[in-house]
């Protein structure tokens, strides 16, 4: 899926590229969607960026072209659980 085909919506998890303020890429949750920008709640970031993130109160404005939607995959655990009834 190319960047132009992505449909951002509130609550989507995104991975954002580093920008002029951030040293490294980061993971966040979309709070608001505008025509070419996103307001992202920063959830996971490089420790060097902690002051920037705190100064912005964990919300950054990101260009859509610098964000990529992350899809969550459900993993099936084939190992038996100790808590399941095994007869």
N, C-alpha and C positions, 0 to 999 in steps of 0.2 A: 504494500500500500504506500503510495507516494504521499508526501506532505500535503499536497493539494487535495487529496482524497480523504484525509482524516476529518472526522466530524467531532469536534471538541464539544463537550457538554459539562455542565456543573457536576462535580463529583468524580470525573475521570481522573485516573492516575496518569501522570505524564513524567517523562524524563526530559529534562531541559539541559541544553548545552551551556557550557560556561559562557559568561558574557563579560562586559567591561568591569563589573563589580565582583563577580564570583570567580574564584580560582579554578573550580572544577565543576563538572556537571552535577546536577542534583535531581532528586525525585520530589514531586509535589502533587497536590490535589487541586484541580481547577475549581476556583470559587466563582469567577465571572468570565464571560466570553464576550469579546468585542469583535469588530470586523477583522482586525489584523493582530490583535493582542489578547493575552490571557492574564487574569489575575490568579496567581498560583500560591497556595499555602505550602510553604516549604516544609517537607517532612523528613528528608534525609539529605545530608550535605556533608562536605568535607570539613574537617575540624578547622582548617584555616579560614573558612568562610563564616565562622560562628558570629563574629562581631557585625558583619554585614547583615546577616540574617536577623540578629537581635535588633539592630538599628531599624530595620524595616518591619519589625514585629511579626516575623515569619511569613510575610506576604510580599511577593515580588511581581512586577509586571514583566511579562515575557512575550516576545514576538512569536506568533504561531509557527513561523518557519524554524524557530529554535526549539520547538517542543515536539515530542513524539509520544503518542498514546501507548501506554503499557497495558498489556492484556494479562489478566490473572488466569492461570491455568489451574484447574482442579486436579490434584494428584490423588491417585488411588493407592492406598496402602494395602499391600497383599499379605503383610505379616499379621498373624492372629493377635488380637488384643488380650491382655490378661483379664480384662474386665468383661469380655464377651463370654457367654455361656458356651463352653466347648464340650459337647456330649458326643 
